[in-house]
Amino acid sequence: MENADIEDAWARAPGEAARWLHELDPDHCYSGFEPPRNPDSAWLLHAMYAWEEGLVTTTHDDVHQSVTAAGLVEPADPAADVPGDVGDLLEGAIVTGTELGRSGDPGAGWRRLRWRELARGFGEPVVPEGELPGNRCLRQGHPTGSWSAAIQPPAEGCLDRESWHRLVGVLLRHSPAGADTRCLAYYCPLVTADWDNETVLAGRLGDAARLYDHPGMASCPSDLWSADRSWVVYCDWDLWGTKVVGPTELVEAVLADPELEGVRLPWTR
């Protein structure tokens, strides 16, 4: 019933509704439209978690190799569902521990690990200059590509559930119409697997928190924006960060929220 309610609250809209975003970012490469800083922007860093009893040198890939060698899981057939060249590439690929799509607090025994805490321990920037939040960040935390098994690293392509709900709360407080603010949500083809049609949904900001668990999607929207285009939330399918574009007052509220971890990246568009 709840899933049906989400689908009822967010009706399919014409794909043309996203054309203005395409015009702002014509080279989006099917992973989401990045709006420019207008007038201000910040990046939310997807949440990561650490095992409370401490870190270990064993990586997610080590665990995967061990359970596979012990016969506890069936080895994946790299060529089963993909073309031959891609199957050859995937054979021997490293299990990084990074999830693709939705993520959230793993529960008892885990604590929130801030990017800033990890970066400070390594003596490196949270996001290197010139980079976007992604796998080139915090490299000392995954030097071989795979994270410690005692860390749940940031998910790729989707803001974590708790941060999404918190962000919607900030947007509600900074939108004059509040919960009745008309919004549109765009899902990129890498989420929908629909390469022929733009997938756009229309609904209310008051229903945006539940949109995170839309039964037809594996992720939060690639872009969510108010109908008056006063703010845009952008989540690239290849990144570990979500961009919020809008008035400086909104951006500063996002950065000041104690449950969100955000940064300004002045070198981004």
C-alpha positions as CSV (number, residue, x, y, z in Angstrom):
1,M,0.0,0.0,0.0
2,E,2.8,2.4,0.9
3,N,4.5,1.8,-2.5
4,A,1.2,2.5,-4.2
5,D,0.9,5.8,-2.3
6,I,4.4,6.9,-3.5
7,E,3.4,6.1,-7.1
8,D,0.1,8.0,-6.7
9,A,1.9,11.0,-5.2
10,W,4.5,11.2,-8.0
11,A,2.8,11.0,-11.4
12,R,4.7,10.7,-14.7
13,A,5.4,14.0,-16.4
14,P,6.5,14.8,-20.0
15,G,10.2,14.3,-20.5
16,E,10.3,17.8,-22.0
17,A,10.2,19.1,-18.4
18,A,13.9,18.2,-18.0
19,R,15.0,19.9,-21.3
20,W,16.1,23.1,-19.4
21,L,18.5,21.0,-17.4
22,H,19.8,19.3,-20.5
23,E,20.5,22.7,-22.0
24,L,22.5,23.7,-18.8
25,D,24.5,20.5,-19.0
26,P,24.5,19.1,-22.5
27,D,27.5,16.8,-21.8
28,H,25.8,15.0,-18.9
29,C,26.7,11.5,-20.2
30,Y,23.5,9.9,-19.0
31,S,24.4,10.1,-15.3
32,G,22.4,13.1,-14.3
33,F,22.3,16.8,-15.2
34,E,24.6,19.0,-13.2
35,P,23.2,22.5,-12.8
36,P,25.7,25.4,-12.5
37,R,26.2,27.4,-9.3
38,N,23.3,29.8,-9.5
39,P,23.7,31.7,-7.4
40,D,25.3,29.3,-4.9
41,S,26.0,25.7,-4.3
42,A,27.3,23.1,-1.9
43,W,28.0,19.3,-2.1
44,L,26.6,16.9,0.4
45,L,29.0,14.0,1.1
46,H,27.3,10.6,1.2
47,A,27.5,9.1,4.7
48,M,30.0,6.4,5.6
49,Y,30.1,4.3,8.8
50,A,32.8,2.6,10.8
51,W,32.6,-0.5,13.0
52,E,32.7,0.8,16.6
53,E,35.2,-1.7,17.8
54,G,37.9,-0.3,15.5
55,L,39.3,-0.7,12.0
56,V,40.9,-3.8,10.5
57,T,43.3,-4.3,7.7
58,T,41.1,-6.9,6.1
59,T,39.3,-5.4,3.1
60,H,35.9,-6.0,1.6
61,D,37.7,-7.8,-1.3
62,D,39.6,-10.0,1.2
63,V,36.3,-11.1,2.7
64,H,34.8,-11.7,-0.7
65,Q,37.8,-13.8,-1.8
66,S,37.7,-15.8,1.4
67,V,34.0,-16.7,1.3
68,T,34.3,-17.5,-2.4
69,A,37.3,-19.8,-1.8
70,A,35.4,-21.5,1.1
71,G,32.5,-22.3,-1.2
72,L,30.1,-20.2,0.9
73,V,29.0,-18.3,-2.2
74,E,28.9,-19.3,-5.8
75,P,31.6,-17.5,-7.9
76,A,30.0,-15.1,-10.2
77,D,30.0,-15.9,-13.9
78,P,31.5,-12.6,-15.3
79,A,30.1,-13.3,-18.8
80,A,26.7,-14.4,-17.8
81,D,24.7,-11.3,-18.4
82,V,27.2,-9.0,-20.1
83,P,29.0,-8.9,-23.5
84,G,32.3,-10.9,-23.7
85,D,34.6,-7.9,-23.6
86,V,32.9,-6.6,-20.4
87,G,32.9,-10.0,-18.9
88,D,36.7,-10.3,-19.4
89,L,37.1,-6.9,-17.8
90,L,35.0,-7.9,-14.7
91,E,36.9,-11.2,-14.2
92,G,39.2,-10.5,-11.3
93,A,37.7,-7.1,-10.5
94,I,38.2,-5.8,-7.0
95,V,35.2,-5.7,-4.6
96,T,35.5,-2.2,-3.2
97,G,32.8,-2.3,-0.6
98,T,31.1,0.7,-2.2
99,E,27.3,0.2,-2.8
100,L,25.6,1.6,-5.9
101,G,22.2,3.2,-5.2
102,R,20.4,3.5,-1.9
103,S,22.2,3.2,1.4
104,G,21.7,4.1,5.1
105,D,22.7,3.6,8.7
106,P,23.7,-0.1,9.0
107,G,22.5,-0.2,12.6
108,A,23.9,-1.5,15.9
109,G,27.7,-1.7,16.2
110,W,28.3,1.1,13.6
111,R,29.0,4.8,14.0
112,R,28.9,7.6,11.6
113,L,32.4,8.3,10.2
114,R,32.7,11.8,8.8
115,W,34.8,12.5,5.7
116,R,36.5,15.3,7.6
117,E,37.5,12.9,10.4
118,L,39.1,10.4,8.0
119,A,40.7,13.1,5.9
120,R,42.2,14.7,9.0
121,G,43.7,11.4,10.1
122,F,45.3,10.9,6.7
123,G,46.4,14.5,6.5
124,E,44.7,15.0,3.1
125,P,41.9,17.2,1.9
126,V,38.3,16.0,2.1
127,V,38.0,16.5,-1.6
128,P,41.2,17.2,-3.6
129,E,41.3,20.4,-5.5
130,G,39.9,20.1,-8.9
131,E,38.1,16.8,-8.1
132,L,34.4,15.9,-7.4
133,P,33.3,13.7,-4.5
134,G,34.1,10.3,-5.7
135,N,36.6,7.4,-5.8
136,R,39.6,9.8,-6.1
137,C,38.9,11.1,-2.6
138,L,40.3,9.7,0.7
139,R,42.6,7.5,-1.3
140,Q,44.5,6.4,1.8
141,G,41.3,4.8,3.0
142,H,41.2,2.5,-0.1
143,P,44.8,2.4,-1.5
144,T,44.2,-0.8,-3.4
145,G,40.7,0.1,-4.4
146,S,39.0,-1.9,-1.6
147,W,38.0,-0.3,1.8
148,S,38.6,-1.9,5.2
149,A,35.8,-4.4,6.0
150,A,35.2,-2.3,9.1
151,I,34.1,0.7,7.0
152,Q,30.9,1.0,5.1
153,P,32.1,3.5,2.5
154,P,29.9,6.2,0.8
155,A,27.4,4.9,-1.6
156,E,27.8,5.8,-5.3
157,G,25.0,7.4,-7.2
158,C,22.6,8.1,-4.4
159,L,22.5,10.2,-1.3
160,D,22.1,8.1,1.8
161,R,18.6,7.8,3.3
162,E,19.1,9.8,6.4
163,S,20.8,12.7,4.6
164,W,18.0,12.7,2.0
165,H,15.3,13.0,4.6
166,R,17.3,15.7,6.4
167,L,17.8,17.6,3.2
168,V,14.1,17.5,2.3
169,G,13.5,19.1,5.7
170,V,15.9,21.9,4.9
171,L,14.2,22.5,1.5
172,L,10.8,22.6,3.2
173,R,11.9,25.3,5.5
174,H,13.3,27.4,2.6
175,S,10.5,27.0,0.2
176,P,7.7,29.6,0.5
177,A,5.0,27.1,-0.2
178,G,6.4,24.5,2.1
179,A,5.0,21.0,1.7
180,D,2.9,22.2,-1.2
181,T,5.9,23.3,-3.3
182,R,5.5,21.7,-6.7
183,C,8.5,19.7,-7.7
184,L,9.8,17.5,-10.5
185,A,12.2,14.6,-10.3
186,Y,14.4,13.3,-13.1
187,Y,15.9,9.8,-13.2
188,C,18.8,9.3,-15.6
189,P,19.0,6.3,-17.9
190,L,21.6,4.6,-15.8
191,V,18.9,4.3,-13.1
192,T,15.9,3.5,-15.3
193,A,17.6,1.6,-18.1
194,D,15.3,3.6,-20.5
195,W,17.5,5.1,-23.1
196,D,14.7,6.3,-25.4
197,N,12.6,8.4,-23.0
198,E,13.4,10.9,-20.3
199,T,11.9,9.8,-17.0
200,V,10.3,12.7,-15.1
201,L,7.9,12.6,-12.2
202,A,5.9,15.4,-10.7
203,G,4.7,15.8,-7.1
204,R,4.9,17.8,-3.9
205,L,7.9,18.6,-1.8
206,G,5.9,17.3,1.1
207,D,6.1,13.8,-0.5
208,A,9.8,14.0,-1.5
209,A,11.1,12.1,1.5
210,R,9.1,9.0,0.5
211,L,10.3,9.4,-3.1
212,Y,13.6,7.9,-1.8
213,D,12.0,4.5,-1.8
214,H,10.1,4.7,-5.0
215,P,9.5,1.0,-5.9
216,G,10.3,1.5,-9.5
217,M,13.7,3.1,-8.9
218,A,16.9,1.9,-7.4
219,S,18.0,5.4,-6.3
220,C,16.9,8.9,-5.3
221,P,16.2,11.1,-8.2
222,S,19.2,12.2,-10.4
223,D,17.7,15.7,-10.2
224,L,15.0,17.1,-8.0
225,W,13.9,20.7,-8.5
226,S,11.2,23.1,-7.5
227,A,8.8,24.0,-10.4
228,D,10.0,27.7,-10.1
229,R,13.6,26.4,-10.5
230,S,14.7,28.3,-7.4
231,W,16.7,25.3,-6.3
232,V,18.0,22.0,-7.7
233,V,19.3,18.9,-6.1
234,Y,21.7,16.9,-8.3
235,C,22.9,13.3,-7.7
236,D,25.3,11.9,-10.3
237,W,25.2,8.1,-10.7
238,D,29.0,8.0,-10.7
239,L,29.7,10.2,-7.6
240,W,29.8,10.0,-3.8
241,G,28.3,13.5,-3.4
242,T,25.1,15.3,-4.1
243,K,25.0,18.9,-5.2
244,V,22.5,21.4,-3.9
245,V,22.1,24.6,-6.0
246,G,20.0,27.6,-4.9
247,P,20.0,30.8,-2.9
248,T,22.9,31.4,-0.5
249,E,20.5,31.3,2.5
250,L,19.5,27.8,1.5
251,V,23.1,26.6,0.8
252,E,24.3,28.0,4.1
253,A,21.4,26.2,5.9
254,V,22.5,22.9,4.3
255,L,26.1,23.5,5.3
256,A,25.1,24.4,8.9
257,D,22.9,21.4,9.5
258,P,24.6,19.2,12.1
259,E,23.3,15.9,10.5
260,L,24.5,16.7,7.0
261,E,28.2,16.9,5.9
262,G,28.6,19.4,3.2
263,V,31.4,21.3,1.5
264,R,31.7,24.1,-1.0
265,L,33.8,23.2,-4.0
266,P,34.6,26.5,-5.7
267,W,36.3,24.8,-8.7
268,T,33.0,23.1,-9.7
269,R,30.7,24.7,-12.2
